[in-house]
């Protein structure tokens, strides 16, 4: 998100000045001798390789034929999907070459794996692998990638898609939005139609945290939070008419519990993306500007543990659908005018 105060993108002049300063400090070090994996997405030097740095390394290994197939201009428009870079769906492929296919060289597949691992919380890598094994037969089997713009420049983005996955990394070059744009995650751990306890679902802990807040609400608050019908799950565009209980009407302990819910939602992702979300949310009024809704039409097992729920604010949508299995749509920005590019028809899965 280009407006993040603690992660402002450097101009070309700033980058040159940084490299010049680093070279002086190191004595004989020159800008060309700094390997790309030591640069943090055009921001500052770091000893820890970043996903954005690995995207640049990957891009530089591509043959002309590979670039033609999976690299696009920043504002590339695709028939039926519109602005391809911002498209999101529950089960789709942004390009046609699976990561594990012969289209990629072994070294390229290794870089793609490093990009993926760098985009998530290290403690969640194994959990994402569980999801991918259950839903797609493992990492790289059904996932595809695309790159928009030129990695290392002031505007680029890497997108990975597949069943129950839309992930992005953009080096903080996409204005106003967190995560580089809307994302999607999900899991069907048991069967397509999960049981009420969602056994083995790596994301169900998020719903349990939200339902924990529901139990803290008094009768009047629970009534305000309960909404009759679940909206369309892909309907995650920002809107002014938001249903549910205003968090501003919660007590201190209830709001503290909601902070815990937000932490659970953000936990799977790397710290820089977590910070982007929190910064955008704060700019638009924070959690107190949001509402919490539970949907009465979806209660697997009639156990009063609500499977479908949503946390929503002026430019914040986190839609959790737990019936028949988990689908989560995420759209976060620091500007309510940001549009959402969702499909007219969702895919089964």
N, C-alpha and C positions, 0 to 999 in steps of 0.2 A: 504494500500500500504506500504509494509515493508520498503521502502526507504524514507518515508516522514520524513524530518528532524525534524519537531516539534512533531512527534508522533511515535518515534522509539519504536519498541517492546522490552520489557525487557527480558533478559535471565532468566532462572530459578534462577541463583545465584542472579541477580538483584532483582527479586521478593522477595527472602528470605531476602535479605538485607533490602528491603523496609519495609517488614512486621516486621522485627526485630527493625528497627528504629521507626516505628509507635508504636510498643509495649512499647518501652522505654519511648517515649514521653507521652504515655497514662498511664504509671505507671504499672498497673497490666494487661493491655491488651495483649492478645496472638494472634498469627496469626490465630489459629483455631476459635477464637471468632469473627473475622471480617466476617460478612455475605457477601455472594457473590454479593448481589445487591449494595454493597458500593464500589465495585472494578470496575474500568473502563477498561474492556477488557484487563486486564493484564498490565495496564500502571500506573495508580496512583489512590489514593483514591479520591472519590468524593461523595458529598452528594446527587447527582442526579443519580438515577438508569439508567443504559444504556441498550440498546438492547442486547449487548453482554452478560452483566451480567444476564439478564433475559433468554437468550438462555441457559446459564449454569444451571440456576435454573430449566428450563423446562427439560433439558436433565436428570437431577438428579431425576425427577419424573417418567421417562419412565420405563415401565415394560420391561422385556426381549423381549416380543412379539412386543412391540412398537418399540424398538430399531432395531429389525430385519427388520421391515417394512420400516422405514424412516431414519435410520442412516447408513452411509456408510463410507468406508475408504476414505481418502483424494483423492486418485487417482482412485476412482472407475470408471470403464468403462462400459457403458450401450450399448447394441446392438442397432444400429441405431442412437444413440445420442453421441457416443464417450465418452470423458471425461465428465461425467454427471455434475459435479460441475460447469463447464464453459459453459454449453449449454444455448442457449437463443432462444426463438421463440416468435411469437406474440400472440399465443393462445395455451397454453399447460399446462400440470400438471406433476410435477416432480415425484410425487408419486400418489397413487390412493385413499388416504383417505382425503376427504374434512375436513377442519378445524372444521366445525359445525357438523360433523358426530359423531356417538356414539363411534368411535375409540378413541376419546379424552375425558378425564374427564373435567368437568366444570372448575376446577382450571387450567388445562392445556390450555384450550381455552382462559382463561383470560390472561395467560402468553403470549400466541401467539399474542393476541391483543396488549399487552404492548410492545412486540418486534416490531410489526408493527408500532405503534405510535411513538416509539423512533427512527425509521429509517427515519422519515420525519420531515419537519419543522412543529412545532405545529400549525402554521397558515394554514397549508395545510391538516391537518387531515380530516377536514370536506369536503374539495374538493376531496380528494381521496375517501372518503365515497360516495360522489355524483357519482363519476366515477364508483365505484363498484356497487352501486345500479342500475345505468343505464345499465351497461354491464354484470353484473353477479348475480343480485338479492340481493346484499348486501355482506358485509364482511363475509368471511368464508364459503359462500355457494358454491363457485366454486374454492376456492383457496386451494392449498396443500403446504406442506413444506417438506424439507429434511435438515438433518444436516450432514456435512462432517467433519471428524476428531473428536477430543474430545474437547468440549467447555471448555475454560479456559486454554487450552494448547497453545503451540506456533504456532499451525496451526489448525484452524477450521473455518467453514463457515456455516451460516444459509441461506437457499434459499427459497423464497416464490414465487409461480407461479400461474397463472390462465389466464383468458382472459384479454388481455391488461396489463399484469403484469409479470415482472421478477425483483425481488428485492433481495438484498443480504446484510448481515452484517457479517464481518469477524474479528472484533477486530484488524484490521490492520495487519493481519498475512499473507495476500496473496501478494507475491512480485510483485512490479512494477505497478500493476493495481489500478485504483480508483474504488470505489464502491464494491471492492472485485471481480470485473469481469464485463463483459458486462451486461447491464440492458435494460429493455424495458418498455415503458408505452404508453398508448393510451386511447381513449375515443370515443364512438359513442353516442353523447348526444341526438340527435333527432331521427334519424333512421339510418340504415346502411349507406344510402347515404345522407349525411348531405347537408344542403343548403350552399350557398356561404358564409353566415355570421356565420356558425357554432354555432348557438344559443345554449347557455348553456354548450358549451364544455369548460371544466376547463383548458385545455392546449392551447386553441387558442390564448391566450394573448401572447404566445411566438412567434407565427407566426406574429402577429400584430407588435411586437417589431422589428422583422427582416425586415418586409415590411416597417417599418418606416425608417430603414437605407437605404433601396432601394430608397426611395423618396429623400434622401439626396445626392444620387449619381448623378454626371453629366451624360450626354448622353454617353460619351465614357466608363465611369465606368459601367453604366447599361448594356451596350453591352457586356463588359467583364464578368460581373456577370451572364448574361443570358446563360443558357446551354439548348440545344435543347431537350434532352430527360432525364427523371428521371432515375437514375440507379436503379437496383434491390434494394428494400428497405432493404433486409437482407444483402446486399453487403456492410458491414461496416468494412471490414478488412482494416488495414492500407496499404497505397500504396504510391508510389513516384509520380505518375502522377495524380495530383489533379487539377480538373477543377474549374473555377470560378475566381473571382476578388481577387488578393492578398490584404490582409489587410494592408500590408506594403505600398501599393500605395494609401491608404486612407489619407484624411486630418485629422488634430487633432480632429475636431468636429465629423467627421465620426467614427474615432476609439473610441472616447468617447461614441458614441451611440452604438458601438459594445460591449463595456464593459457592457452597460446596457442590451444588448441582452444576454450576458453570464450570467449576474446576474439573468435574468428571467429564463434561462434554469436551473440554479442551485437552484433557490428559493424553489422548492418543497421538497428539501432534507435537512437532518440535517447538522449542521455547519461543523462537522468533515469531512463529505463526500465532502462538498463544498471545504474545504481547500485542501483535497487530489487532487481534480480535478485541482484546481488552481496551486498547487505545481507541478504536473505532466506537466501541460501545460507550465509553466514557464521554466521547465528544458528543454523542447523541442523547445524553442524559443518564447513562449508566443503567444498571438493572432496575432502578426505580422507575425508569421510563418504559419498562417492559410489562407484559402481562403473561400469566401462566394459565394455560387451558388444558383441561383433560376432557376426553371425548367419550360421552356416555354410550355411543353406539358400538364401542369396541372394548369388550371385557372378556377375554378368553377365560373360560372356566367360571365365570360369574363370581370371581373372588375379590372384587373391588380393588384389584391391582390394575390400574388403568394402562392398557397396552399402547394406546395412541395419545400423544400429548404434544404440546408445542410451547416453546418459549419465544415470545415475539415482541419486538419493539419497533420504533420508527424506521430503523434501517438494520434490523437484526431479525433473522428467522432461523430457528433451529427446530425443524419438524421431525418428530420421532414417531414412526409408525411401527408398532409391534405385532400387528395382525395382518396376514398370517405368519410373517416373520419380519425381521427388522429391516426397515428402510429409513434412512435419515437424509434429509435435504438441508443443506446449510448455505445461507446467503447472508453475508455480513459486510457492511460498508460504513463509511463515515459521512455518507451523503444519501438521503432517501430517494434522490432522483435516479440512482443507478438502476438500470434495467436488468431483468433476469431473462436469460435465453433458455427457456425450457421447451420440451417437445409438446406437440399437440397430443401425441399418443405415447403413453408409457409402455415400456417393454415388459413382457412377462418375465418374472424373475425377481 
